[in-house]
Amino acid sequence: MKALWISVFERKYLEPHEAMIFLKACEAHDRAEQARRILKREGLTYQDRFQQPRPRPEVSIEYRDRATFAKLLGQLNLYGPEWML
C-alpha cells in the first residue's frame, strides 16, 4: 500500500477529505490482507463445539474490506489500469 499511496500523491492532488477517504481505503486493504494471511495459515473453516465446520470470521472480513477498498477507490476515480502498480 505504501507504493500505491506514494503513486497516487505523485500523480493526483487530493483534497483533505479525499485524502481521508484514500486513507480509509488503504486501511481496508490492509485489513483484507491481514485476514487473507490468517486464512492461508488457518484454512477457511473451523470446527464448532458440535464438530461442525463453520466459516472463519476472516472470510467475511476479507470479502467486506476488499469491497470497501474498491468502492472507496471508485469514489476517488482511482479505479482502473492506470492506477495499478
Contacts in CASP RR format, 6 or more apart in sequence:
PFRMAT RR
TARGET T0000
AUTHOR 0000-0000-0000
METHOD contacts of the structure
MODEL  1
MKALWISVFERKYLEPHEAMIFLKACEAHDRAEQARRILKREGLTYQDRF
QQPRPRPEVSIEYRDRATFAKLLGQLNLYGPEWML
1 26 0 8 1.000
1 29 0 8 1.000
1 30 0 8 1.000
3 85 0 8 1.000
4 26 0 8 1.000
4 83 0 8 1.000
4 85 0 8 1.000
5 22 0 8 1.000
5 26 0 8 1.000
7 83 0 8 1.000
7 85 0 8 1.000
8 14 0 8 1.000
8 22 0 8 1.000
8 78 0 8 1.000
8 83 0 8 1.000
12 78 0 8 1.000
14 22 0 8 1.000
14 76 0 8 1.000
18 76 0 8 1.000
21 72 0 8 1.000
21 75 0 8 1.000
21 76 0 8 1.000
22 72 0 8 1.000
22 76 0 8 1.000
22 78 0 8 1.000
24 68 0 8 1.000
24 72 0 8 1.000
25 68 0 8 1.000
25 69 0 8 1.000
25 72 0 8 1.000
25 73 0 8 1.000
25 76 0 8 1.000
26 69 0 8 1.000
28 65 0 8 1.000
28 66 0 8 1.000
28 68 0 8 1.000
28 69 0 8 1.000
28 72 0 8 1.000
29 65 0 8 1.000
29 66 0 8 1.000
29 69 0 8 1.000
31 61 0 8 1.000
31 65 0 8 1.000
32 61 0 8 1.000
32 62 0 8 1.000
32 65 0 8 1.000
32 66 0 8 1.000
32 69 0 8 1.000
35 58 0 8 1.000
35 59 0 8 1.000
35 61 0 8 1.000
35 62 0 8 1.000
35 65 0 8 1.000
36 58 0 8 1.000
36 62 0 8 1.000
38 56 0 8 1.000
38 58 0 8 1.000
39 56 0 8 1.000
39 58 0 8 1.000
39 59 0 8 1.000
39 62 0 8 1.000
42 56 0 8 1.000
42 58 0 8 1.000
43 56 0 8 1.000
44 55 0 8 1.000
44 56 0 8 1.000
44 59 0 8 1.000
45 53 0 8 1.000
45 54 0 8 1.000
45 55 0 8 1.000
45 56 0 8 1.000
46 53 0 8 1.000
46 54 0 8 1.000
46 56 0 8 1.000
47 53 0 8 1.000
47 54 0 8 1.000
48 54 0 8 1.000
70 79 0 8 1.000
73 79 0 8 1.000
73 83 0 8 1.000
END
